[in-house]
Amino acid sequence: MSILDAIILAIIEGLTEFLPVSSTGHMIIGSSVMGIESDNFTKLFTIAIQLGAILSVVVLYFKRFFKSFNFYYKLIVAFIPAAIMGLLLSDVIDSLLENPLAVAISLLVGGIILLFVDKWFRKPVIKEEEDIDFVTAFKIGLFQCIAMIPGVSRSGASIVGGMSQKMSRQLAAEFSFFLAVPTMFAATGKKLLDYFNDGNTINVEQMKILAIGNIVAFIIALIAIKSFIGYLNKNGFKLFGYYRIILGLVLIILLLSGYDLKIV
């Protein structure tokens, strides 16, 4: 992987991690188009640059993260389902990641759902984080587990989960961002542990690539989050739904035509 490859993938990560379009799906597409070799370091890179995206959430919502311990308790409760499911179904998840058709179908189905989300949940009653109880947080965590299917979108699943619990679009999106912090930290930590346990090492050039990737992902994610919240409040999810449907159909057509979509 070159530094230019790393920058492009980091831009993709920063743009898509917090949008309901599936960062995993876009990483697969981006790496395939660029012809990036699918080695152990590349797989580590695509997970590790999430740390940069995580930091953007902490920076943007700094005061919210240090408001009360109750806030952390809710995040922990919401994180528990993904932690358990991730450990129990790691092999199944890995096998799905090797199936690009599953990614394409998930993009398509998720897009169709996003077309109707705004109509399904039109009367929110929970508009402040303080009003989210532990049961609601846990239910959102269950929705996040659906995103273990590649192409579903972690942010999309958890936002829809929040709206299903009568949360406003903005609050559901923001809680999804907050929930990304423990979820992505855990995913990155596990990936790093597995990487080194398998006898892999990181050289100076690879450390440079990881550093650049995280910096780029951080900057792009800052812009993406602020832009997304503003757009979401005014326009809802339909545009993202149409985008996912078109992308999913294009991928399905390419795959059925024999195109070799490489997996990162």
Phi, psi and omega in degrees: 000129178271170178296322178297318176302316181298318180296316181295315179296324179292324176296316178299315178300311182298323181286324191256344186300322184254004174262153183279051185236356179080102176292325179299313179300319181288328176295318179298314180296312182299313182293325180292315180298321181277351179069034181286133181295134182271073178257180184298321181292322178298318178296321177295316182302315183296336177270317186294330180288354173296335179300321177297317178295321178301315182299328179297323178295314180298319180293313183293325184244040186307311183295324181293327182286344181238028184277314180197157177291333180301327178299315180292323179299319179295319179296320179297315179299318180291332182281333186306312181302316180294323179297316181291311182295324179297321179287321183284328188244025184301320180293320179295317179298316179299321180292323178292326178295337179275001184244095182297333178294324177297321178297314182297316180295320178297319177299316181295309182296317178298324178295318179298318179298318182296336178294335186248353184303316182296329178282325182292323186236072188266349185234076180289147177240345179255112184238355180233145181301327181297338183271358177280120179267176185291326178295317178297316179300318180295319180296321177296322177298325177294320177297322180300330180298333180299331182289357174290345171280115184304135180099347181288317183094114179299312181294319180298315181296316183287329176292314177299320177301317179295317180294329177293340178263021176070028174271149177293160180303315183294314181294320178298319179293315182294319178295325175298319177297315181298318182294335179296331185298301178293325182296313184283328174299315180295316180297318179293317179299316179296319181295318178297317180298314179296321182299312181284327177295334178277005177088010179278157176229169177236122179271179184298317181295321179291324176297321178297317179297317178297318180296313180297317180300317180292322179295314180296315180299322179298310183296313182293321180295323176305311181294317183297317182296311181297319180291320183295315180300315179297315180293317183299317180298326184271324193237344180079205192256356189303316181302318179294325178296312179298320180299314180296319180298313180298314181296317179299316180296318179300316180295318179298316179298315180298315182294318179290340177274358177099008180291134182270099180271107184286145179262132179297000000 
